[in-house]
Amino acid sequence: MESDTFSEGGTPVQFTGRWIGIPGAVLFNSTRPVLPAPLFRKSFTMDGAPRSARIRICGLGYYELYLNGEKVGDHVLDPGVTQYDRRVLFVEYDVCGFLRPGLNVVGVILGNGWYNCFTPASWNFDKASWRDYPKFLLDLEVNEAVQVSSDVTWKYSSGPIRFDGLRNGEHYDAARECEGWSAPGYDDSDWVTSVETAPPGGKLVPQLMPPCKVMETLEPVRSWRTAEEDFMYDLGANISGWARIMVSGEAGEEVVIRYGEQLDSEGRLDTGEIDKFILDGGFQTDRYRLKGGGGEIWEPRFSYHGFQYIQISTRAELFRVEGRVVHTAFAQIGKFIASDPAINRLQKITVRSYLSNFTSIPTDCPHREKNGWTGDAHLAAETGLMQFSAAEAYSQWIDSIADSQRPSGQLPGIVPTTGWGFNWGNGPAWDSAFLLIPWYIYLYTGNPEPIHRHYQAMKRYVNYCLRRSKDGIADFGLGDWCSPDPERMVDRAVTDTGYAYRLSVLLSRFALITGRSRDSKEYADWAVSIRESFNKTFYKGSGLYAQGEQTALACALYQGLVEETEKESVVMRLSRSVENAHCKADFGVLGAKYVPRVLAEYGRIDLAYRLLTQTDFPGWGHWLKRGATSLWENWDGSGSRNHIMFGDVSAWMYHFLAGIRPDPEQPGFRHMLISPKIPPTLEWVEAEHAAPHGTIRVRWEKAKDAIQLDVEIPMGSTATIQTPDGIMRTVGRGAHRFHSAC
């Protein structure tokens, strides 16, 4: 009897197993006590060595899988988070090498993760409609026949993980370890049988995105003791992940590990800026209780943290403390380096913030929230797609956006959501992720599948946005968030209407891609109407939009709303504004994408470059001057110090300093534009991007009064090269060298 079937494309995968869980665990309300992480085991016999063997498993919220005492795979924090009552992910492993003739054992440990996010916090995940105690579904198929499935013949016991909360941490009692529990020969006579439990509700879908893994291990760059004799460690970088400790002491001694990204004046951890929304259960705190008898090594499994500093309280002897860097295991496909150490540092900390904020979903920060904010995601998506093989991960997250959509077309500001974010935290500037990210996937990889899959849902959202607009002007949700002076933040209606226009243009294009010519004309007409309303409402002549805010001027140019005859005036006004501000950032997260791009596009690379590198407040260079190891949430350093929403600067470096940009008419870099912009103070740039057809390489270098530009185009692609002197040439595969006047 089949318990669940996956049938979304391709050959259906039928699970023979049943969803099973903890005996007696019934979640009546959100205050139900938290249970220790459960262990499940199942013994089975094989007559001989297998020709083939694979396991499919969905373990919620997180799982670890074992065969004959060995962990299967190197995934952590698996599976990826989704809207669990709409969609859940299963993972498949080849396990032929784990099995042996005779007695075998398969074991599973479950953690709470997002599925049982019991901690009261501002976003109400403790009240999620899907929330329940951990459970799993599993099939082991040997020689193309199901050998073992999850059912009530599996045995259960609690284990050494006594507590695990996504935003709280993990508590581990080593004295409760069940040595050899997942291997043959273990005595499980005092274990009890598991129970069948209700499925989570969502359809089963294979996890196609790269898994999360431990990607790097960092040694502390310095350590010290506090006045209270706590041990302090500085990893030298703000990361996502956890600590691994090596410790020795008496049985029952406890090690308390706290994590944060700032210190107080006495050199102790200060989490006041990031723990304010977690209302119970502690914040970013792991606890390890020793079993005694020698050296012990431990790291958590089912909770991750955002931190640079580790504070440890214990009477035990600490031999070693390391930082374990954890995020989605993307392949790196981009490389950028330049002659300016400051721009290289900015590239490095942007990449670190991007990776810290992608643990199966794109998040705002890895500590305070871990939420999938849609605005943060689309603002950094081009950075991700230039640097990493992130398209599949984005594609699966877009599925969750569709799963969270209301019948009216409305979208929340965070995905996944339990209902929070529909009435605050969204709006066109954030919701546009639903169309922009599929567009970027198409642009960078040539894959239109997410557009085809979600066209109707995208159309529902655009219609919702248009219905909420008045006379062509959209005005709801968030605007130019985290402006240095909120009192002077641009009118939200400017940026909202800019995105409403962009969405109409995109949907018109998507309609053509999916063969809907009538829709294409309808939304193209809507775009024309919005453009007219935007200029009628906000343009005051002489290059002035709204009150002359940098974001207003750049938004009009970036979104394509300025009449051709007025562009020069608007660019001049924006340039004067930036110069008068001494290239200090006078914008929030939306302007941070528009302003540098528009300046570089319209001939003011000098100003754009100074915006990124000048060291006065506010600006990216000021963060570098203050020692930032990741991008901050606010220009003044308040709030989080590991945010990605100001992170388009990395993509900007590829697009303008290296000059590598895809052609929307031939996406996936089948054709591209190579047009580097040369700042006066930069001497050379090297960049590469592994596009679908092969690796694109660009290097330019100043030599006296000339620029030498070297370009390598892969087979199957062509490029239009624009040298700094303005001359354009079209080339095919191979290495090409050009010389140009500065």
N, C-alpha and C positions, 0 to 999 in steps of 0.2 A: 504494500500500500504506500503510495507516494505521499510525502508530507509537504513538499514544496517543489515547484518547478520554475526554472529560469527559462524564459523563451523570448527575450528581447533581442531579436536578430540572431541569425545563425541557427545551428542545430540546438533544440531544447536540451537542457541539462536537468535530469530528474534526480532529486534527492530521495533516497530511500529512507534516510534517517528521520528521526523526530526531534523536535526541539526539546531539550532536557535542561533541568536546572536543579536548584537546591531544594531538598525536601523541607516542607513546612514553611517556605519563604513566600509569604503572600503580602504584597505591598498594598496595605489599606489606605495609607495616607503618607504625606511627605515627611512626617516626623518618625516614621518607622526606623528602628535602630539599624545602623550599618552593620553588615555581617562580614566576617573575614572572607578573604578571597578563596573561592572553592577550588578543590582539586578533584578531578574525575579521572578514573582509570578503567581500562577494559583489556582483559587478557584474551588472546586468541591463538590458535595453533595453525601452522602452515606445514604442508606436507613436503615442500621443497623450496628451493630458491625461486623467487618470482622472475618472470620475463619482463613484467612492467608493473608498476604500482604508483598510484597517485592518491592524494587526500584532497578533498574539498572541505573547507571549514568556514563557517561564519560563527565567530565567538563574540558575543556582545556583553559589555562595551568593548573591552580589549581581551585578547587571549594570548597564551603561549602554548605551542603544540610540541609534544615529546613523543618519540618512538624509541623504545628499548633504552630509556635513560638518557637519550640525547635530544637536545632541542632541535627541532626541524626549522631550518632557515635562519636568517639573521634579521628578520623583520622585528621591529618594536612598534608599540602603540598601534597594533593591527586589530581589526580592519579600519579603513578610513571612516571618518564621521559623516553621517548623512541625516536626512529626515527619516528616522528609523521606521516610522509608521507608513512611509511611502516607498522607501527603498533601503535595502541593506546590501552590503558587499560581502561576497565570499572570495576566498583565496584558495588557489590550487597549488599543490606542491608535488614534485616528482620525489617519491620516497623509496624507490626501488633499493637504493643502497643501504637503507636503514633496516630492512627486513631480513630475517634468517629462517631457515627451516626449524620447526619445533615451536616452542612457546615464544610469543611476542606480546608486548604491551604498548598500547597507545594511551597517552595521558594529556590532559588539558587543564590549564590554569586559567581562570577568568578574573578580569578586573572590571571595575564599574565604568570607567571612562565617561564619555558623553551620554551613554545609554542610561546609566543610573547616576546622574549628576545630582546628588542628594543635597548638596550644600546650598543653603539659602543665600542668594546673591541677587544683584540688581536685575538680572536678565531672566529670572524665573525658570531656569532649567530644572529646578527641583519640582516644578509643577508640569513638566512635559507630559503630553498625552501618551507618549510611547514608554514612559519611564517604568522600569521593572528591575527586579534582581537579575544578575547575570545569567545568561543561558547560551547554549550553543547547538549547532546543527553540523553533523559531520558524516561523510561517507569515505571509507577507504576502499578503493577499487584495486584489485589485484588481478592481473592477467585479464583485464577488461570485464571483470565480474565483481560486484560488490561483496567484499569480505567482511567488513565491520561497518556498522552504522550506529549513530547515536540513538539509544533507546533506554528503557528502564532497567536493562541488565547491567548498565554501567554502575560503578560504585563511586561513592562520594565521601569526602572528608574535608574538614576545614584544614588550612595549612598555616604556615608561618606569617603570611601577610594578613595582619589583623585588621588593617584599615587601609583603604586607598580611595582618595578623592581627587578628582581632576585638578582642582585649583588648591586643594589643601596639602596633599603630599601622601606619603606612604609610611606605614608603621609595620615593622618587621620584628618578629620574635624568633631568633635563631634556635632557641631551645625547642620550638615546636616543629622544626624541620622533620620531614618524613623521608629519611635517607633511603634512596632507591625506590621511591614510590612509583616512578614511571618505568621501572625495569622488571623483568621477570624475577621471580623469587621473593618478591616483597609480600609480607603477610598483611593482607587487607581484611582479615576476618572481623575486625572491629569497625570497618567502614560500613556505611549504609547504602541502600540502593537509591539511585537518583529518581527523579520524577519527571514525567512529561509535563511540559508547560506550554502556555499559549505562545504562538509565534509573535514576533514583533510587529507584524502587520504589513511591512513593506515588501515589495517584490524583490526577489533575489537577483542580483546583478554581479557579474565578475568584477573584481577589483583590477582595473586596467592601468591605473596610475602607478607610478613607482611607489614602493612602500616607504615608510619611515625606517631609518636605521641609525645606529651610532656611527657618525661619519668621521669623527676626529676625537682624539683624547688630548686634553691640554694640561700641561703642568702649571702650577701657580707661578707667577712671576715674582711674588713676594708673599711673606706671611708675617704675622705678629700676634701678640697676645693682648687682650683687652684688660682693663682694670679688674674685671670679674674673672679673669683667667680663661676666658673663652679663646679658642683658636680661630684666627682670621686668615683667609686666603683670598688673594686677588689673582684672577685668571688672566688679567690683562686685556680681556675682550668680553663684551656683553653677548651672551649666547642663549640658546634654548637647549635644554637637556637636564642633566642632573649630576650629582657627585658620585664618584666611586671611592670608597674608603677601604683602607687596610688597617686593621685594628687588633689589639690584643688586650685581654683583661679578664676579670672574674665573671663567671656566669651571672646574668641578671644586670650587669652594668649597662647603662643606656647611653647611646650616642644620639644627640639631638642636632640635626643639620638644618640650618635655615639659610635661605637664599634671597639675595636682593641685588640691586644695581646702584645703590648709593650708600654712603657712610655718613655717620654723624660726626660732630667735631671731636669726639673721643675715639674715633676709629672703629666704632661698632656699626652693625647693620642698621640702616634706616629704611624701612619699607612704607613710611607714611604716605608717600605719593602713589603707591600702587596697591595697597591692601584695603583701601577704604570701601570697596564694593563687595567684599567677601564678608558675610555676616555671621558665619559660624564655622567651627571645625578647624580653625587655624589657617594659616596662609603660607604656602611654599615652605612647609616644614616636614622633613622626613625624620623618622625615629628608628633606630636599630638597637635591639636588645641582644647582648652577647650570649652565646652558649658556653663560652669559656673553653679552656683546654688548648690554647694556641692561637696562631694568627688566623684572622677571619677577614674575608673580602666580601664586600656587599655593595650593591647599587640597586635602586628601585626599578620596578618594571612598568607600573601602570599609572604613573603621574609624571609630568614633566614641568620644568620651571624656566623662568627667564631670569638671568642673573649674570653678574660679573664677580660678585663677592660671595663667599661662603663663610658662615659663622657656625662653629661647632662647639657644643657644650658637652663635656664628658670628663669622667675621671679615668677612663681607660687610656691606653697608650696608642696614640695615632702614629702609624708608620708612614702612611702615604695618603694623600688626598689629590684626586684628579677631577678635572671637569670633562664630562662626556657630552660632546656636541651631537644633538639629535635633531634631525629634520627629514623632510622627504628626500629620498636618495636620487636626486636629479643627476643625469649626466650633464657635465658642463660642455656647452657648445659655443661659448663666446670667450674672447680674451681681449682685454684692452689695457694698454700701457702708454704713458706719455712722458715727456721730458720733465714735467712739473710734478715734484713729489706730493704737493697738496692735492692735485687732481687725482693722483693715484691713490692717496689715502681716502679721498671722498668716494672713489669707485669701490675701494675695499670695504668701507663701512656700510655702503649702500648694499653691496652684495651680502654682507653679513646680516643686515637687517632683513633683507629679502628672505634668506634661508631660515633665519630665526622665526620668521612669520609664515612658514609653510610647513606645518606638520599635518599632512594630508589635506588640509584646506588652507587657503590664504587667510591670515589673521591680521588683526591690528597690532597686537603685542603678545609676547609669549608668557606674560605673567599676570597682569591685572585682570585681563578679560579672556584672551584666547578666542575672541569672537571673530566670525567671518564677516567683517564689515565690507559691504559691497563697494563703497567708494574707495577705500584703501586698496582693494583688490584691483580695480580697473586702472587706478592711477599708476600702479606699479607693474601692470601686466606686460607692457612692452619691455621693461627692464628684464623681467623674468624670461620672456620669449627670446630675447637677444642673447641671454647668458646661459639658459638651461633648457633641457628637453622637458618643458613644463606643460606642453599643450594637452597631454592626456589628463593630467591632474586638473587643469582648468576645465576640461570638458566634463569630467565627472562632477566637479563642483557646480557647473552650470546646470546639470541635472537636478541638483539639490535646490537651486534657485527656482527652477520650474516646479519642483515638488512643493515648494513653500508658497507658490502663487495662489492668491484667492480667486474665486470665480470672476470677480469684478475686473481682474487684471492687476490688482494692487500687489506690490512686492514689499517685503520687510527690509530694513536696513542691515540686518545680520542674517546670515544663512550658515548653518541651520538656525531655526528659531522655534520657540514654543508659543509664539504669538507676540513676543516683545519685538518692537521695531516697526510695526505697521503704522502706528500713530505718532511716532517720533523716531528720528534717526534715518529716515529714508528721503524720498523726493527724487526728481529727475537726475540730479547730479550724482546720486548714489545708485539709483535703480538702473541707470544706463549700463551698468556692468553686464546686465543680461543680454544686451546687444553688442556692446563694445568688445567684450572678451571673445565671443565667437568671431567677431570681425577680425580681431587681432590674430586669432588662431588661423583663420583663412588667409590673412595677409602674409603671415610669416611661414606657414607650412603648406598652404594651398588646399587644406582640407575643409570642404564646405559642410561636412556631416553635421556638426552641432547646429548650423544654420537650418539645414533641412529638418533636423529632429525637433527643433523648438520654434519653428516659424510661427505656428498658430499661437503659441503662448507669448511670443514676442509681440505679435500683432495685438493680442489682448492688452498687453501692457501699454503699447503706444496709444491705442484707443483710449485706455484709462487716463493716460497723461493728457491727451488732447481734450477729453471731456472735462478734466479738472482745470484746464486753461480757460482764460477769459479773454475773448477778443485776440486770441493768438498768443497771449502772455501767460506762461506758467509761473506759479509762485507758491510752492509748497515744499516742505522738507528742509534739508540742510543746504547751506550755501558755502561760501569760501572759508571753510572751517579752519580754526587755529590761525587766524590773522593776527599779526603782532599787536594791532590795536582794534579790538572788536567794535569800538565806537565808530571806526572809519571803514568797517568792512563793507564791501560793495553790496548793493541791493540784491537780495537773493533772486529776485525776478530776472535779473540780467543773466546770471549763470544758469538758472533753471530753463529759461527760454532758449538759451544757447544749446543746452542739451536736448530740449524738445525738438529743435530744428535738426540737430545732428541725428537724433533717433529717426525722424521722419525720412531723412536722406538715406540712412542706412537701411531702413525697412523697405524703401523703394528699391534699393539695390538688391536686398535679400529676395524680394519678390521676383526680380529678374533671374537671380541665381536658381530659384526653385521653380521657375516656369509659371509665374503668376503675373502676366503683363498688365492685367486690369488693376490689380493691387499696386503695381509699380507706379502707374500713372496717378492713382489716387493719392499716394503718399508723397509723390513728387509735387503734386499740386498743394498738398498740405505744407510742404517745406517752403514753397514759394510764398504762401500766405503768412507763415510764421516769420519769414525773413522780412517781409514788408511790415508786419506789426512790430517786430523788434526795432527796426530802424525808425519807424514812426514814433515809437514810444521812447526810445533811449538815445537816438542820435540828435545832437544839437548843432551840428555843422562844425566846420573848421577842425575836423578830426576828433571832436569831443563826444564820447559816449558816457552816459550817466553823469557822475560827478568827476569824471576824469581819473577814477581809480585805475591803477595798473591792471588789475584783474579785469575790469570792464573793457578797457581798450584791447587787451590781449585776447580776451574771450571773443570779442567780435571778429578779430582777425583769425584766430585759431579755428573757430567753428565755421568760418566761411560766410559770415553775415555782412561783411562790408562791401559796398559797391566798389567796382574796380576803380572808378574815378576818385574815390575817397581814400583808398588804401594808403597812398603816400602821406596824406595829412594825418591819418591815425597813427602810422608808424612813427612819424616825426614827433607827435605828441607823446606817445609812449616812450620814445627814446629820451625826450627832454625830462619826463617824469623820473625815469630811472637815473639819469645823470644828476638831476636835482636832489635825489635821495642818496647820492654818492654810492649807487649800486647796492644799497641795503635792501633786503627783501621787504617790500611793502605789500605783501599778499599772503594768503593762506594756502591751503593744499591745492585748490583748483588753479589759482594763479601760478603756483610753483610749477605746474606743467605748462601752462599757456605762455608765460612771459619769456622764459629762456628760449623756448622753441620759436616763438614769433620773432624775437630779436635776431636769432641766428638765421631764420628763414628770409628775413627782409634786410639783410646786409649789415646788421650790428652785432656781429660775433664778438667784437671787442667788449661791448656792454654785457652781453650774455655771459661771457667768460669771467668778467669781473664780478658779476652777481654770484657766481658759484664759488669764487676764491677769495673775495675780500673778507677780512677778518673782524670787521666791526659788527656789533649787534644791530639788527638781526641778519642772519644769513648762515649758509652752510659752512663757510670758512670760519665763522665765529664758533660753531660747534667744534670744528677741528682745533681751533685755538684753545678751547676749553678741555681738550683731551677726549672728545667723544670717540667711542669705539663702535658706535652704531648710530643710526639716525634717531633724532629725538621727536617727541610728539609736539612740543611747543618750542618756538624760537628761543624762549628764555630758559629752557631746560626744566620747566615744571612738568608734572605728570610723568608719563612714561619716558624712558630713555632708550627704548628699542621699538620704534615704530617705523613703518614702511611708507606711509602716505606721502612723504616728501621725496620718494625714491625714484621718480622718473629721471633724475639726473644721470643715472647710469645709461639708460637708453639714449638720452640726449648726447652723451659722449660718443656712442656708436654712430648715431644718425648724423651728427653735425661735425664733431672733431675728426672722426674717421670718415664720415660721409656715406656710410652704408645704409641704404634705405630700400625697402621692397617697392615694387611697382604694383599698385592696386589693380591694374589691368592685366597683369600676368603674375598672380600671387605665388607665394612659395619661392620667391627669388628666381623664378624662371627668367624674369627680367628684373633688373635693379638699376637704381641711380647711385652712382658713386660721385659724390660732390663734397669733398672736405672743405670746411670753413677754417680759415687760418687765423687764430688770434695773434696779436702782435708779440705777446710774451711767451708763446709756446714754440719750441724748437722742432719737435718731432712727435709723431704718433704712430703706434702700431696697433692694429686690431684685426681680429678674425671672427668669423661666424660660420659654424657648420650648418649650412642650409640643406634642404632636402636633397639637392642634386650634388652637393659637395661643399667644400670649404672655400669661403670667400676670404681673401686676405688683402689688407690695405696697409701701406706704410708711406708716410710722407716725411720729408726732412728739408729744413731750410739749409741752403748753401749759398752764402753771400746774398746776392739779390734775386735768387731763384729758388723755386720749389721743385724737388724731385719727388714724383709720385709713382709708386710701384703698386700695381693692382694684379691680383690673380683671380680669375673667374673660372668656376668649375665647369666640367662638361655638362651640356644640357641647359646652360644658362647663357644669357647675354646681358650686357650692361651698357648704359649710357654714362660715359665718363665726362664730367664737367671739371676741368682744371681751374685753379684759382684765377686764371686770366679770363675765364668765361667761355673758353672754347669747348664745344661739345663734340664727342665722338661716340660712335656705337661700336662695341667690340664683342667678340665671342670668347670661347674658352682659351685659357692659357695665361701666361705672364705678360704684362704690358708695362712699359715705363714711359713716363711723360715728364717733360720739363716745362715749367711755367714761371712767368714773372710773379713776384710776390704781390 
